[in-house]
């Protein structure tokens, strides 16, 4: 059994100072590249990370992919890349693994300074934008073919990677958050076999669940993580709030404060939630009855839990609030032109129905293409476990995160810091959100002109 804590706050993946320093490294690279005088599309002195092709693949054009995935998802991704390598005789692609999205962006920021970059980076929905502002990623439209282009993908997901008509980031590993629950605990508490429809209902059910005995442990309704600003984005929308309207920060508006007060009260008044060291492990070990997490953990969660896992849409409050999330693929602008063209071939391969369908089935991520959604593998899996279809259904009420979360580097760190104070210090929501908003507003002005020139 893993070590867990119901009071200790997990350290964020990157502290504020280091996160901003790394983001600044990427931005600072722009004048360096301009000074090189490299023609458009040239590598400009950038080298490729070391690649070690197995003997059957030596002599090919090498492509490096920097990936955030581990566990089940890493195995599924490397399996698809191996399939690509074996499907043709010209290109060898190698997956190099890092610890989560932050690990990829940290390594890439350092790599840009060291002038050593991959051809493909797997970016999260809130990390590619910052590299776009720094002119580090390549428009993909020039690589599109009659059989692979914007029409290949689900329109809503594809458009999130488009800026002013050009595509910089195509969907792969996209997700929405789902509400997961332990069916046995709910049944023992006399609750319906479904997710709570509203956050008020969730709060009421939490009082019925918390304190019950399950496999020798006292159960708590929910484990929280202080790093899940993605969930918090949706909660703000639930209460009619937002992090921003465009680049105008609204994190400290009354509706946002009301959302933060809900979480504070669940943990510090009702005592039906706590900040866990590893909330997923606590869920699979039966210590908590519910959690919110990505559709992308569905397969691993089903394998890891020895009880029946239920899943459903997120609860609502005044409004629905479902942020899209997950990953997409980008090509680094300053990679070697020949290797960039080879990288595009890999991305095209991954968008084919078989690969896109197998990826969705093996992970739980959204099928990124209509063809994958209709594939035999996906329809069979949904028939076996309807939870795999929830993310596709939830797309109808989902939307991409607010602009400051996507473009302003300090937003995620400031919001996570505010969440942790709410959870562990029982802090006043208005106070912590006001402090976070002040920092974000200042940092917003540093990129506003660039944003309005390139995006707005």
Helices and strands as residue ranges (DSSP letters): H 16-36, G 55-57, E 61-67, H 71-87, E 91-97, H 100-114, E 120-124, H 128-133, G 141-143, G 150-152, H 155-159, E 162-163, E 166-167, E 170-182, H 183-188, H 199-209, E 213-214, E 217-218, E 220-224, H 229-238, E 244-245, E 248-249, H 254-268, E 273-275, H 279-284, E 288-294, G 295-297, H 298-304, E 309-312, E 322-331, H 337-350, H 353-363, H 370-373, H 376-384, G 386-389, H 390-394, G 395-397, E 398-399, H 403-407, H 410-425, H 429-454
